[in-house]
């Protein structure tokens, strides 16, 4: 269908955008609109939905948010903070650590 409609490049563009972590939703919508127009020209209507809200597919888990804590920069004590702070003894900021 895409080949017949001359929309192969549009499909390639769309798949490349979807793979980008920070893809612009407006750009995605524009490419989908162009795909719809190309396919409608060969008689295939309604391939994509006009409601272009972006949400995870049912059953697909979104990536967990990254969580950080702040610990002793000298690794000498067990101090842990949830926000950036300073170690008075070392005169340094606490080290930011990503929690797995």
N, CA and C atoms as an extended XYZ file, in Angstrom:
300
Properties=species:S:1:pos:R:3:atomname:S:1:resname:S:1:resid:I:1 pbc="F F F"
N         0.820       -1.195        0.000 N   UNK     1
C         0.000        0.000        0.000 CA  UNK     1
C         0.864        1.260        0.000 C   UNK     1
N         1.860        1.276        0.850 N   UNK     2
C         2.716        2.457        0.927 CA  UNK     2
C         3.477        2.666       -0.382 C   UNK     2
N         3.928        1.567       -0.963 N   UNK     3
C         4.638        1.658       -2.230 CA  UNK     3
C         3.717        2.195       -3.318 C   UNK     3
N         2.515        1.641       -3.382 N   UNK     4
C         1.543        2.069       -4.389 CA  UNK     4
C         1.202        3.551       -4.233 C   UNK     4
N         1.128        4.023       -2.993 N   UNK     5
C         0.777        5.420       -2.724 CA  UNK     5
C         1.984        6.350       -2.807 C   UNK     5
N         3.174        5.783       -3.006 N   UNK     6
C         4.388        6.611       -3.030 CA  UNK     6
C         4.714        7.170       -1.657 C   UNK     6
N         4.342        6.427       -0.621 N   UNK     7
C         4.504        6.922        0.751 CA  UNK     7
C         5.538        6.127        1.538 C   UNK     7
N         6.388        5.403        0.864 N   UNK     8
C         7.403        4.610        1.568 CA  UNK     8
C         8.329        5.494        2.394 C   UNK     8
N         8.745        6.610        1.812 N   UNK     9
C         9.644        7.529        2.529 CA  UNK     9
C         8.949        8.125        3.760 C   UNK     9
N         7.652        8.410        3.622 N   UNK    10
C         6.891        8.916        4.773 CA  UNK    10
C         6.854        7.879        5.889 C   UNK    10
N         6.670        6.620        5.525 N   UNK    11
C         6.653        5.557        6.533 CA  UNK    11
C         8.015        5.445        7.212 C   UNK    11
N         9.087        5.528        6.428 N   UNK    12
C        10.436        5.479        6.994 CA  UNK    12
C        10.669        6.653        7.949 C   UNK    12
N        10.188        7.834        7.550 N   UNK    13
C        10.309        9.012        8.408 CA  UNK    13
C         9.543        8.808        9.704 C   UNK    13
N         8.329        8.277        9.585 N   UNK    14
C         7.513        8.043       10.768 CA  UNK    14
C         8.191        7.059       11.722 C   UNK    14
N         8.670        5.931       11.196 N   UNK    15
C         9.300        4.946       12.079 CA  UNK    15
C        10.564        5.508       12.729 C   UNK    15
N        11.314        6.331       12.007 N   UNK    16
C        12.502        6.951       12.596 CA  UNK    16
C        12.102        7.899       13.729 C   UNK    16
N        11.037        8.665       13.523 N   UNK    17
C        10.573        9.581       14.571 CA  UNK    17
C        10.089        8.829       15.803 C   UNK    17
N         9.368        7.748       15.599 N   UNK    18
C         8.848        6.971       16.722 CA  UNK    18
C         9.991        6.417       17.560 C   UNK    18
N        11.085        6.079       16.922 N   UNK    19
C        12.228        5.515       17.646 CA  UNK    19
C        13.001        6.561       18.447 C   UNK    19
N        12.783        7.836       18.135 N   UNK    20
C        13.464        8.895       18.879 CA  UNK    20
C        12.812        9.070       20.239 C   UNK    20
N        13.625        9.140       21.254 N   UNK    21
C        13.088        9.283       22.610 CA  UNK    21
C        12.384       10.619       22.802 C   UNK    21
N        12.849       11.643       22.139 N   UNK    22
C        12.279       12.985       22.330 CA  UNK    22
C        11.587       13.488       21.061 C   UNK    22
N        10.908       12.588       20.366 N   UNK    23
C        10.244       12.945       19.111 CA  UNK    23
C         9.197       14.032       19.348 C   UNK    23
N         9.144       14.969       18.439 N   UNK    24
C         8.191       16.074       18.500 CA  UNK    24
C         6.806       15.579       18.086 C   UNK    24
N         5.823       15.621       18.997 N   UNK    25
C         4.479       15.152       18.652 CA  UNK    25
C         3.868       15.878       17.459 C   UNK    25
N         4.172       17.162       17.285 N   UNK    26
C         3.646       17.905       16.138 CA  UNK    26
C         4.226       17.367       14.830 C   UNK    26
N         5.494       17.014       14.844 N   UNK    27
C         6.133       16.444       13.647 CA  UNK    27
C         5.538       15.061       13.352 C   UNK    27
N         5.334       14.260       14.400 N   UNK    28
C         4.699       12.948       14.212 CA  UNK    28
C         3.307       13.102       13.607 C   UNK    28
N         2.524       14.036       14.116 N   UNK    29
C         1.168       14.254       13.598 CA  UNK    29
C         1.214       14.691       12.141 C   UNK    29
N         2.160       15.547       11.793 N   UNK    30
C         2.273       16.018       10.408 CA  UNK    30
C         2.599       14.864        9.457 C   UNK    30
N         3.485       13.989        9.890 N   UNK    31
C         3.844       12.843        9.047 CA  UNK    31
C         2.649       11.895        8.915 C   UNK    31
N         1.924       11.669       10.021 N   UNK    32
C         0.730       10.824        9.940 CA  UNK    32
C        -0.325       11.430        9.015 C   UNK    32
N        -0.482       12.744        9.074 N   UNK    33
C        -1.427       13.415        8.166 CA  UNK    33
C        -1.015       13.195        6.711 C   UNK    33
N         0.278       13.315        6.445 N   UNK    34
C         0.762       13.127        5.071 CA  UNK    34
C         0.566       11.678        4.620 C   UNK    34
N         0.779       10.730        5.533 N   UNK    35
C         0.537        9.318        5.205 CA  UNK    35
C        -0.938        9.110        4.882 C   UNK    35
N        -1.825        9.655        5.709 N   UNK    36
C        -3.262        9.534        5.455 CA  UNK    36
C        -3.643       10.109        4.096 C   UNK    36
N        -3.106       11.270        3.765 N   UNK    37
C        -3.413       11.911        2.478 CA  UNK    37
C        -2.945       11.039        1.314 C   UNK    37
N        -1.719       10.515        1.423 N   UNK    38
C        -1.171        9.691        0.340 CA  UNK    38
C        -1.997        8.421        0.150 C   UNK    38
N        -2.369        7.779        1.250 N   UNK    39
C        -3.141        6.543        1.144 CA  UNK    39
C        -4.583        6.809        0.711 C   UNK    39
N        -5.139        7.937        1.134 N   UNK    40
C        -6.501        8.292        0.702 CA  UNK    40
C        -6.537        8.500       -0.809 C   UNK    40
N        -5.428        8.974       -1.370 N   UNK    41
C        -5.367        9.211       -2.816 CA  UNK    41
C        -5.479        7.907       -3.617 C   UNK    41
N        -5.162        6.769       -2.985 N   UNK    42
C        -5.321        5.485       -3.685 CA  UNK    42
C        -6.548        4.729       -3.164 C   UNK    42
N        -7.385        5.414       -2.393 N   UNK    43
C        -8.650        4.828       -1.963 CA  UNK    43
C        -8.646        4.164       -0.595 C   UNK    43
N        -7.561        4.269        0.137 N   UNK    44
C        -7.502        3.677        1.476 CA  UNK    44
C        -7.680        4.799        2.500 C   UNK    44
N        -8.793        4.776        3.187 N   UNK    45
C        -9.114        5.843        4.134 CA  UNK    45
C        -9.043        5.329        5.565 C   UNK    45
N        -8.710        6.218        6.489 N   UNK    46
C        -8.781        5.910        7.917 CA  UNK    46
C        -7.692        5.004        8.442 C   UNK    46
N        -6.512        5.043        7.849 N   UNK    47
C        -5.428        4.199        8.349 CA  UNK    47
C        -5.029        4.624        9.764 C   UNK    47
N        -4.950        5.926        9.991 N   UNK    48
C        -4.627        6.408       11.331 CA  UNK    48
C        -5.846        7.113       11.900 C   UNK    48
N        -5.836        7.318       13.199 N   UNK    49
C        -6.959        7.979       13.850 CA  UNK    49
C        -6.711        9.488       13.909 C   UNK    49
N        -7.767       10.290       13.753 N   UNK    50
C        -7.578       11.744       13.812 CA  UNK    50
C        -7.264       12.225       15.227 C   UNK    50
N        -7.657       11.461       16.247 N   UNK    51
C        -7.331       11.833       17.626 CA  UNK    51
C        -5.888       11.424       17.879 C   UNK    51
N        -4.994       12.364       17.816 N   UNK    52
C        -3.566       12.062       17.924 CA  UNK    52
C        -3.050       12.361       19.332 C   UNK    52
N        -3.595       11.670       20.320 N   UNK    53
C        -3.068       11.813       21.675 CA  UNK    53
C        -2.012       10.728       21.860 C   UNK    53
N        -0.942       11.068       22.535 N   UNK    54
C         0.173       10.141       22.680 CA  UNK    54
C         0.136        9.537       24.073 C   UNK    54
N        -0.055        8.236       24.129 N   UNK    55
C        -0.081        7.517       25.400 CA  UNK    55
C         0.470        6.125       25.152 C   UNK    55
N         0.930        5.453       26.206 N   UNK    56
C         1.475        4.116       25.988 CA  UNK    56
C         0.397        3.144       25.531 C   UNK    56
N         0.804        2.171       24.787 N   UNK    57
C        -0.123        1.139       24.354 CA  UNK    57
C        -0.605        0.349       25.573 C   UNK    57
N        -1.822       -0.163       25.531 N   UNK    58
C        -2.303       -0.974       26.653 CA  UNK    58
C        -1.363       -2.148       26.916 C   UNK    58
N        -1.032       -2.350       28.167 N   UNK    59
C        -0.157       -3.448       28.542 CA  UNK    59
C         1.319       -3.154       28.401 C   UNK    59
N         1.672       -1.969       27.889 N   UNK    60
C         3.074       -1.603       27.736 CA  UNK    60
C         3.430       -0.648       28.863 C   UNK    60
N         4.409       -1.016       29.622 N   UNK    61
C         4.797       -0.217       30.770 CA  UNK    61
C         5.687        0.941       30.348 C   UNK    61
N         5.401        2.108       30.892 N   UNK    62
C         6.271        3.247       30.627 CA  UNK    62
C         7.568        3.057       31.407 C   UNK    62
N         8.582        3.701       30.913 N   UNK    63
C         9.878        3.622       31.570 CA  UNK    63
C         9.770        4.215       32.976 C   UNK    63
N        10.384        3.544       33.937 N   UNK    64
C        10.385        4.046       35.303 CA  UNK    64
C        11.160        5.357       35.366 C   UNK    64
N        10.668        6.298       36.178 N   UNK    65
C        11.406        7.558       36.305 CA  UNK    65
C        12.728        7.319       37.022 C   UNK    65
N        13.714        8.111       36.691 N   UNK    66
C        14.999        7.990       37.366 CA  UNK    66
C        14.891        8.640       38.733 C   UNK    66
N        15.413        7.958       39.738 N   UNK    67
C        15.392        8.456       41.109 CA  UNK    67
C        16.826        8.555       41.593 C   UNK    67
N        17.131        9.688       42.211 N   UNK    68
C        18.483        9.930       42.696 CA  UNK    68
C        18.476       10.184       44.185 C   UNK    68
N        19.613        9.929       44.806 N   UNK    69
C        19.820       10.333       46.193 CA  UNK    69
C        21.214       10.956       46.265 C   UNK    69
N        21.532       11.511       47.405 N   UNK    70
C        22.806       12.200       47.590 CA  UNK    70
C        23.495       11.584       48.799 C   UNK    70
N        24.759       11.184       48.610 N   UNK    71
C        25.483       10.453       49.653 CA  UNK    71
C        26.814       11.127       49.954 C   UNK    71
N        27.445       10.640       50.991 N   UNK    72
C        28.729       11.186       51.445 CA  UNK    72
C        29.748       11.172       50.307 C   UNK    72
N        30.345       12.329       49.993 N   UNK    73
C        31.314       12.375       48.893 CA  UNK    73
C        32.618       11.636       49.218 C   UNK    73
N        32.880       11.426       50.512 N   UNK    74
C        34.093       10.719       50.920 CA  UNK    74
C        33.858        9.231       51.140 C   UNK    74
N        32.573        8.845       51.089 N   UNK    75
C        32.177        7.456       51.340 CA  UNK    75
C        32.663        6.987       52.712 C   UNK    75
N        32.520        7.907       53.687 N   UNK    76
C        32.970        7.611       55.049 CA  UNK    76
C        31.802        7.410       56.011 C   UNK    76
N        30.608        7.869       55.621 N   UNK    77
C        29.466        7.732       56.522 CA  UNK    77
C        28.244        7.273       55.728 C   UNK    77
N        27.168        7.036       56.428 N   UNK    78
C        25.972        6.520       55.764 CA  UNK    78
C        24.906        7.590       55.540 C   UNK    78
N        25.307        8.840       55.483 N   UNK    79
C        24.359        9.924       55.232 CA  UNK    79
C        23.765        9.792       53.835 C   UNK    79
N        22.441        9.894       53.759 N   UNK    80
C        21.726        9.863       52.489 CA  UNK    80
C        20.658       10.942       52.540 C   UNK    80
N        20.599       11.774       51.508 N   UNK    81
C        19.613       12.845       51.423 CA  UNK    81
C        18.826       12.692       50.124 C   UNK    81
N        17.608       13.197       50.126 N   UNK    82
C        16.787       13.127       48.922 CA  UNK    82
C        16.968       14.355       48.026 C   UNK    82
N        17.648       15.354       48.524 N   UNK    83
C        17.902       16.577       47.748 CA  UNK    83
C        19.376       16.946       47.893 C   UNK    83
N        19.860       17.750       46.976 N   UNK    84
C        21.261       18.164       47.013 CA  UNK    84
C        21.566       18.851       48.341 C   UNK    84
N        22.735       18.533       48.876 N   UNK    85
C        23.181       19.114       50.140 CA  UNK    85
C        24.707       19.121       50.144 C   UNK    85
N        25.263       19.675       51.196 N   UNK    86
C        26.715       19.735       51.320 CA  UNK    86
C        27.168       18.972       52.544 C   UNK    86
N        28.366       18.451       52.461 N   UNK    87
C        29.014       17.818       53.601 CA  UNK    87
C        29.884       18.887       54.264 C   UNK    87
N        29.567       19.213       55.496 N   UNK    88
C        30.327       20.242       56.210 CA  UNK    88
C        31.753       19.792       56.485 C   UNK    88
N        31.927       18.534       56.780 N   UNK    89
C        33.259       18.019       57.095 CA  UNK    89
C        34.166       18.053       55.866 C   UNK    89
N        33.666       17.559       54.726 N   UNK    90
C        34.474       17.500       53.501 CA  UNK    90
C        34.471       18.824       52.755 C   UNK    90
N        33.536       19.702       53.111 N   UNK    91
C        33.358       20.975       52.398 CA  UNK    91
C        33.133       20.749       50.907 C   UNK    91
N        32.283       19.750       50.614 N   UNK    92
C        31.952       19.380       49.240 CA  UNK    92
C        30.460       19.073       49.160 C   UNK    92
N        29.888       19.160       47.970 N   UNK    93
C        28.500       18.725       47.833 CA  UNK    93
C        28.420       17.210       47.982 C   UNK    93
N        27.273       16.744       48.456 N   UNK    94
C        27.058       15.308       48.500 CA  UNK    94
C        27.060       14.766       47.075 C   UNK    94
N        27.468       13.531       46.904 N   UNK    95
C        27.551       12.910       45.592 CA  UNK    95
C        26.169       12.422       45.150 C   UNK    95
N        25.784       12.769       43.936 N   UNK    96
C        24.488       12.354       43.384 CA  UNK    96
C        24.626       10.926       42.854 C   UNK    96
N        23.709       10.060       43.290 N   UNK    97
C        23.757        8.641       42.898 CA  UNK    97
C        22.378        8.247       42.387 C   UNK    97
N        22.330        7.576       41.235 N   UNK    98
C        21.066        7.088       40.698 CA  UNK    98
C        20.726        5.778       41.357 C   UNK    98
N        19.502        5.688       41.852 N   UNK    99
C        19.038        4.440       42.449 CA  UNK    99
C        18.541        3.506       41.355 C   UNK    99
N        18.961        2.276       41.421 N   UNK   100
C        18.569        1.308       40.388 CA  UNK   100
C        17.192        0.759       40.662 C   UNK   100
